[in-house]
Amino acid sequence: MSVERHFRELGLNPAEDEFTVVGVGDMGGDVFGNGLLRSANARLVAAFNHQHIFIDPNPDPAQSYAERQRLFELPRSAWSDYDTKLISKGGGVFSRSSKSITLTPEMKTLLQLKADRVPPNTLISAILKAKVDLLWFGGIGTYIKATHESHNDVGDKANDALRVNGSDVRSRVIGEGGNLGMTQLGRIEYALAGGRLNTDFIDNSGGVDCSDHEVNIKILLNNAVASGDLTQKQRNLLLEDMTAEVAALVLRNNYRQTQALSVAKAEAAESTEEYRRLMISLEAQEKLNRPLEYLPDDETLSERKLDKKGLTRPELAILMAYVKADLKQTFIESDLPDEPMLAAELFKGFPTVLTKKFSKELGNHQLRREIIATQVANDMVNHMGITFVDRLVQSTGATSAAVAIAWIVARDIFQLDLWWRKIEALDFKVPADVQMSLMNDFKRLIRRSVRWLIRNRRGELDVQGCLDRFAGSILEVSADLPDYLEGDARKDWQKQNDVLVKLGLPEDLAAVAAGTTHLYSALGIIEAHQTTGMPLKNVANLYYSLADRLELDWFADAITKLAPSSHWQALARESFKEDLDWQQSALTTAVLNRAGQVENIDACVARWLADFQPMIERWRVMLTELKGVREPEYPMFSVALRELTDLAQSALRASSEQGSCAPSAEDVPLVGTVAGGN
């Protein structure tokens, strides 16, 4: 799964495209053997274990795959069992106990060696540095270190003579099926040089994950046996029958985890300050020791920021593990696992047969709270990123558990799981960067919605209540989004939709993905619809019509394009967005107050624009000035927002005092009001 993701992002499909491999291990090993049978297009050109060196300079993919399959199915095998008649010209199987090995022209070309004879360790070092698509670790030993590390630092004396530095490794991808094939500093050095890898605990997480599922399932079934609901034989047969589904659950976790790392890596350079603050926060709580985990200090981060480089994948993997573990423990210590609506999270970690036959027993599982906490932490970080919770905790003051509840609400009302799976289904059908761009669009939608829910529902974050209030209307809007938009918003949606359809997205996914920027506003629009009783579509049309006439979408886009260089600027940008949400909502409420009957909305909009012409003209002059500046400064947006606030407040006061068209302002709460937004 890990290697396939790397290849996909490089534009290589292992199910269709041939790729070259060197490896550590042999076909008798479960990790090496299984890995080298995942694709019939793998061209294994070299490998070594503790006894032999295997070299096949120009293998025939079909023949070599069949031979690897034969060796794997033997009770025991080594490279000496490989049929040498199937090895291409210039290759062979060589003993590591030989004093030296004669190099053929083909071996020299493959490994870029000039000598006629070399010691086995030199040959192995050359294999580790070979220019191939994949270096696959499936054996024991630490073979790659960082340049500034000594062999003594590594602590694997047996391989000192053949070990290489991370910067010298030329494979495009490394897959770590075995443990400790590289030092962490070696991984970082390789990654900084442009190589693609994760860490061993990410790539070979399947074993531990499978054990976790097994323990949780056996606790459940053992209780069923003890209560007489199952016999021991039935239990054992059921365990065997669930093998394939448990494997699918484990692989899904690995798929999502490596996906999260890819999305994080794509944003790592621009998110350096967020990661810095996350690490500082964890250190302040004595939950992280940066030097111990080889994470960069502040000076190194600053240097990488100047070089437009962020954290590497190995470093992101460490932070992801820390954040997930910390969130799990935090959730266990909170009331989050006791939320009735989170029973569904418990079921996600078990095969379908158990959720159907033992649903009541699952609800009483001894590790129910721990499993729910783990599921929520994993799901949230895999979808929303490593810094998501810390960022919202710092900017809103909410607890981690409150952020998680708001995330579950936002995830479910916007059907994130549905759209995310549809994006994942596009693997090898659209470029990987398109998929990650779509995921980032949905992440922004959910992140803004979580912030809105915390700001507006801080004291009443009830999952079922929020779902009842918003889910149906969000579904209605999502199903026919362009009909709810007006002006530039509709044109923008149409343009994005056409691009996505042309790229090969299904029409339903393209329609929603093209409108994620606008869907966020639906939360406030729904509140106005429910409060005033006016049709949802009319409220939405009015909202976007005002945005179009006042160029609020352009202004919002300008705020989004601000590139914060510090944490405080990042907070300021978030504050600008929240203020603009309040102002646009307040303006909508003011016009709704004048609208009265639905058919009079257009007339009230026209009259409102005429009544406030001087203030609107001042706003437009300010926009003109902003448009004339190539890189607007933060104070310019602050001043502009102050003007817009004056317009919104004046409009609200006037609509309340005149009251000629509709209920008073006191009867109509602001659409999406943000606490402190004004």
N, C-alpha and C positions, 0 to 999 in steps of 0.2 A: 504493500500500500504506500509506504513512504517513498520508495524508489519510483513507483508509477507516477506519483504526484510530481516529483522532480522532473521526470521525463515529459509529462504532459505540459508543464510550464516551459519546457525547452522546445516544445513542438514535436516531440517524438512519441509515437504510439507503439509500445512494446508488443501489442497484439498484431500489428501490421508491419512495423519497421524493424529492420535488423539493427542490432547494437552490439558493441564490443564490450567484453567483460574481462577483468582479471580478479582473482579472488584468493582468499585465505581459507583453506579447508579442503574437504574432499566430499565426494558424493555419498560417503557412508555417514556423514554428519547430518543430523536432522535439519539444522539451520541452513548450512551450505547447500545440502542436497535439495531440500524443498525449494529454496530460493532459486536455484538454477533450473528448476522444472516449471517455473511460473510462466515462461514464455518460450515457444519453439523458435523464436527469432534471436535468442541470445547466442552470440558468437564468443564462446569462452576461449580466449587466446592464450591465457596463462593462469596458473594457480599453483599454490604450494601448501603442503601440510608439514608435519614434523618429520616426515620421512622422505618425501619426494617433491620434485618440481615438475609440473606438467606444462608443456608449451605446444600450442597448435596455432602456428602463425596465420593460417588462412582456412579456418574450419568451414566445413559444409554444415549449415545450420540444422538441416533435417537429420543428417547422419549423426552428428555429435549429440543432438538432443536425444535420439533413440539410444545411443550408447550411455549417456548420463542416466537415462531412465533405467537401463539394464543394471548399472552399477548400484543405483539407489535401491533397487528391489532385492539385491543380494543380501543375505544375512549380515555380512560384513564385507567391506570393500576398501580398496586403497587405489591411488593413481596407478600403481603397478598392475592392476587388473584391467586397465583400459586397453582396448584392442588397438595396438599401435598401427595396424593397417589402415585405420580410419583417421589417423593423424596426418595433417597436410604436410607437404614437402618442407623439410628443414626443422620439423618439430620432433618431439619425443618426450619420454619420461626419464628423469634423471635422479639419481640418488643424492640426497643432501650430505651423505657421508663421503662423497668423492672429494679429492683434493682440489680438482678443477674440472670445469666443464667446457668442452669445445663448442664454440659458437658457430652456427651455420650462417650463411648470408641472410637467410630469412629471419633468424633470431636477432641478428645485428640490426636489421631494418626495423623489426617490430619494437625492439627495446632501445634503439638508438645507441648501441654500444659499438666501439671501434676495435677492441681487443679481440684476439683470436680465441683466447681461453680466459676464463674468469673463475674465481672461487664461487661455490654455491651461494654464499651470503651476498656477494656482489650481484649475482644474477637475481636474487630475490629483491634486493634493493631496487634494481632496475625495473622489476615487475611492479613494485609499489609505485614507481614514478612513471609508469607507462601512460602514453597518451591514448586513453580509451574513454568510452562513455560511462562505464561503471566500475568502481572498485567495491567488491562485495566481501564484507567481513563475516565469516562463518566459523572461524576457529579461535583458538586460545592464544593470547599474547598481545602485547602493546607494541604496535609497529610504526606509529607516527607520533612525533612530539613537535613542540614549537622550537624554533631556531635557538631561542635564548634559554631553553631548558637543557640541562645536562642529562646524560643517561642515568645517573644516580637519582635524579629527580623523578624519573619514570618508575623506578623500582621493579624492572623486569630484566634482570641481568642476562637471561638466556638469549634475549633478542637484541642486545646492545650493538652487535656487529652488523646488523642488517637494517636497523631502524632508520627512517628518513624524517625530514622536516616537513611540516604541513605546507610550507610555501613551495616545496619541490614536487608535490603531488599534482599530476596533470590530468587525472580523470575528471570528467565533468560532474560526476555524481558519486557520492559515497553512501552505501547502505550498511548500517551497522547491525547485522544480525547477531553478532557475538558481542560480549561485553568487553569494555576496556581495550578495544582495538586501537584507540587513539587516546592521547591525553586531552583534557578539555582545552588546554592552551593550544594544542596541535589543531584541534577542530577550529578554534577561533582564527588561527593563522591561515588555515586553508580557506575558511569562509571569507576572510578579508581579501584573499587573493582571487576571489571570484568563484570558488568551488561551492557546490550545493550539497548540504548535509544537514542533519538534525543533531541528535545525540543518540547514544546507545539506548538510554532508557525510554526514548520516544520510539525508535525504530523497532525495538524488540519488546514493546510493552504488552504484546499479546499474551505472553505466559502468565504474567502477574494478573492481568485483567481476567484471563480465563479462570485463574484460581479464585479471584474475588467472586465471580459469578457462581463458581462451583460451591464455594462455602455458603453463600447466601441461599442457593437453591437447596443444598443439603440440610440446612437448618430448617427450612420450610418443610421438606419432605420427611425428615426424621420426626418432626412433630406430628405429621400426618400418620406415620407408621405407629408412633406411640399412642395415638388416639384411636387407632384401629381403622382409619379411613383407607390405608394402603397396607399391603403386605410388603415384606422386604423384597420379594421377587418383583412385585409390581413397581416398587420404587426404583430398582436397578434397571428394569426395562425402560422405564420412563426417562431415567437419566441418559440412557443410551440413545433413545429416540430424539432427545433434545439437542444432541451434539451439533447438528448443522445450524440450528437457530442460535445457539450460544456462540458458535463460531462467527455467525453473521453479526451478532451484537458486539463482539470483541473487535471485529474488523471495522465496523461502523465507528466505534470509538477512535480507532487509530486513524481512520480516514478523516474524521472531523478534527482530530487533534492536529494532524499535519496540515490540514486546511487552514486552521486558525493561525498556525505559524506562518504560512505563506501570506495570508492577509496582513498579519502583523509586520512581516518583513517588508512588504510593499509600502507600508506607511512608516517604517522605523526611523528613517532619516528626519522626517518632518515632525516626528513625535518624541524626539530626544528629551525635551523638557518634561514631558509626561512621565517617561520612564525614570528620569532622574528623581522626580518627586516621589514616584512610587517606591523606589529603592530607599530614599531617605526616610519615607514613612515607615517602611518595614524595619529599617535599622533602628529608628527611634523606639519602636516597640520591641526591640531585641529579638526580632523574628528572622533577621537576615544578617549574614556576615559576608559582605561583598568580597573581600580578599579570599576568604575560604572557598567561595564559589567562582572565583576568577572573573567576577563581574567588574566592568571598568569603573574607575574612580571618576570624580567630577572633572578632573583635568583631562583625562582621556576622552571623556564624553564631549568636552568642549572642543578638543582637537578633531574628533570625528564629525562634530557638527559643522566645523569650518570646512571639512573635506566632503560635506554632504553625505556622510555615512552614518548610519545609526547602529543599533545593536545587531549583532549577527544572529543567525538562527540558533546556534548552540546557546548563546546567551539568553535569547528570548525563551528557549525551551526551559532553562533553569527558572526564569522568572515566572513562567506559566505554571510550573510545578509548585512553586512557593505560593502563588496567588490562589490556586485551586485548593491546596491543602489548608491555607489560612481561612478561606471562605467556608470550607466544609466545617471546620471547627467552630467558626463564628456562628454559623447557622445552627449547628447542634445546640449551642448554648443559648439560642434565641427561641422564640415561639414559632418561627417559620415552619418547622416540620409538622406542627400541630394544626396548620391551616387546613380545613377540610378539603378544599379544592385541590390540594397538592397530592392527593391519593394517586392521581394519574401519573405523577412523577415517579412514584414507587413502582408502578406497573411497567414503566419503560425499561427497567433493568432486568426484566424476567421474560422468558419465552411465553408465547401466546397461550400455549396449553395450560400453563400454570395460572395465568391471569384469568382464564375462563373457569377452570375447575376448582381453583383454590383462592378465589378473590377475597373471601371473608378471612381465610387464614393469613393471606398476605397482609391484610390490614392490621393483623396482630403480630406481624413478624417481629422477632426479638430485636432486630437491627433496623426497624422501620425508620426511625428518626435519622439514623446514620446514612441509610440508603437514600432517603429523600434529600438530605443535605448534600450528599455526593452528587446525585443526579442534577440538582439545581446548579451547583457550583460548576460542574463540567459543562452543562448545556449552555449556561450563561457566558462563561469565558470562551467556549468554542465558537459561539455566535458573535459575541460583542467585543471580544478582545481582552487583552491582559490588563489594561489600565482602566477599563470601563467603570468598574465599581469605585475604585479609588478616586477617579476623576469626579464622579457624581457626589461621592461622600464629601469631598473637599469643597465643591462648588455649591452644594445645597444644604449641607449640614445633616443630611439624612443618615440613618444607620445603614450598614451593609444589608441587613435583612429587609429594611424598607425598600432599598433599591431593588433587591431581588424580587419582592412582591410586585413592585411597579413594572419590573421587566417582564414578569410572567403575564401580567395584565396586558401590557403593550404587545407582547409576543402573540398572545391569543386573539386579541381583538383585530389585529392586522394580519392574522393567519400567517405569521412568519414561517412556521414549519412547512406549510404548503408551498410557499414561493421559494424557500430555500432548497427544498427537495427538487423542485423544477429546475432551479439553476444547476444543481449537482447533476441532474439527468443530462445536462448538456456537455458532460465530459467528452472530449475528443470530437465534439460536434461544432463547438465554437472555440476561439482562442481562449486560453486560460486567463489572460488578462481581462478579457471581457467578463468572464464569470466573476473575477475578483472585484471588478468595477461595480457589477450589479450587487454583489454582497455588501460592498461599502455603501451603496445607495440605501439599501434596506437597513444597514446598521445605523446610518444617520437618522432615518425615519424613526427607528425604535428608540435611539438615544434621546432624540428631542422629545419624543412622546413620554418616555420615562421621566424626563425632567419636568414636563408639563404636569404629569400625574402627581409627582412629588410636590410641586409648587401648589397645585390646585386641589389635591386630595390628601394632603399630608396626614390629616387626622382621621381619614376614612378610606384607607387603602384596602378595601374589601374586594377580594378577587371576584366573587360571584356578583356582587353589586355593580362593580365596574363593567363586568362582561354584559350584564343585563342592560346597563345604561348605554353602552357604546357599540357592542359587537354587531348588532343587527343593522344599525345605520351605517357603520363603516363598511359592512358587506354590501349594502345598497349603493354606497358611493363608489366603492372599488369596482363593482360590476359594470358601471356605466360612467366612468370618471369624466370623460370629455363633456358630457351634458351638464356637469356641475361647474365646469370652468367657464371663464369668460376672457375675451380679449387676448392679451399676450400669453396668459397662462394656458389658454387652449391651443394657441399656435405653438408654444413651446412643447406642450404635450404631444401634439401631432408630429412635430419634427423628430422628437426623441423616439416616438413609437415607430415611425417609418424606418428610422435607422436600425432599431432593434429587430424589427421584423425582417429587414433585409439581411441582418446578420444570422438569421436562422432561429430566432426565439419563437416559441409558440405564441399565438396571438393574445391569449389571456395573460401570460407572464409579461409580454411586451407592454401591454396596456397598463398594467399596474406598475411595472418597473419604470415606465416613462413618467409616471406621476407621483413617485415617492416624495418629491419635494412639496407637492401640493396636498398629498394625503394627510400630512401632519396637521394641517389647518382644520381638518374635519372634526377634530376633538372639540374645538371651540365652537365651530359651526353647529355641531350636534347639540351642544348645550343651549345655544340661542334658539334653535328649532324646538327643543323640548320646553323651554321656558316661555317662549312667545306663542307657541302653537302654530307658527307659520310653517308652510311646507319646507322640508329640508332643501329641496332643489332651489327654491326661491332665495332662501337665506344664503346658500352657497353662491348662487349667481351674483347676489348683491355684494358679498364679501370679495369675490374676485373682480367684479366690475369696479369697485372702489380702488382695489389694488392696481388695476390697469390704468385708471384715470389719474391716479396720484403717483404712478411709476414705483410702487412699493416693491414690486418684484425685482426691478433693477437695483433698488437700494439694498434689498436683502441679499442679492447676489454680490454686491460690492462688499458688504459686511463679511460674507462667507470667504471672499477672496483675500481678506486681510491675512497676512502671514505673521502670527505672533512670534516674537523673539524671546518672550519671557512668560513665566506662569501668569503674571498679572495681566499681561496683554491678552493671554488666552482667556482669562476670566472676564476681561473687558469685552472681548468679542462675544462671549456667551451672553453677557448682560445686554449688549446691543441687540442681539437676536430676541431675547426675552422682552425687552422694551418695545421693539417693533411689533412683536406679537400682540402685546397689550394695546398698543396704539391702533393697530389695524382692527383689532377686535372692538375697541371702544368706538371707533368711527363707524363700524358696522352697526353696533348697538344704537348709536345716535340716529342713524338713518332709519333703522327699524322702528325706533320710537316715533318717527314721523310717518312711517309707511301706512299704518292703519290696515286697510284691506289689501290683500296681496296684489290686486291689479293696480294699486296706486304706487307701487314701489318705484317704478321708473320716474314717475312725476316727482316723487319726494326726493329722489337722488338728484334730479336736475335742479330742484328748488334749493336743496342743501348746498350744492356746488355754487349756486348763485349767491346764496346768503353769506357764504364764507369765502367769497372770491378774493378779498385782500390777503387773508391768511394763506389761502391756497397758492396765490401768486408768489408770496414770499417763500413758501416751501419749494416751488418750482425753480425760483431763482437760485436757491441754495443747492438744489440738485444739479443745476447747470454748472455751478462752480465746482462741485464734486466731480462731475464728468470731465472737467477740464484739467484735472490733476492726475498725472500718471500714477503716482503712488500716494493716495490720500493718507493723512495722518489720523491717528485714533481720535484726537480732540475734535476733528472735523465732524466725525460721526456723532460724537457726544453732543455737539452743538446742534447738529441737524435733528437729532432725536428730541432735543429739548423743544425745538420749534414744532415738531410733529405732535409732541405731547400737549403743547399749548392748544393746537388745533383740535385735538381729540377731546381735551377737557372742556374747551369752549363749546364744542358741538354737543357734548353730553349735557352741559348746563342749559344750553338753549333748548334742546329737545325736551328736557324735564320741565323747564319753565313754561314753554309754549304749549306742549302737550296737545297739539292740534290734530295729530294724525293717529295716535296710538297710546298704549299705556304709558305711565310716567316712567322716568328713568329708574325710580326706586323699585319698580315692579320687574324691570328687565336687567338682570345682572350682566356684567361685562362678559363678552365672549372670550373665554380663555384667559381671564384676568390672571396676571402673574403677581404673586406677592412681592411687593417692593418694586414692581416693574416701572412705576412712574416716579 
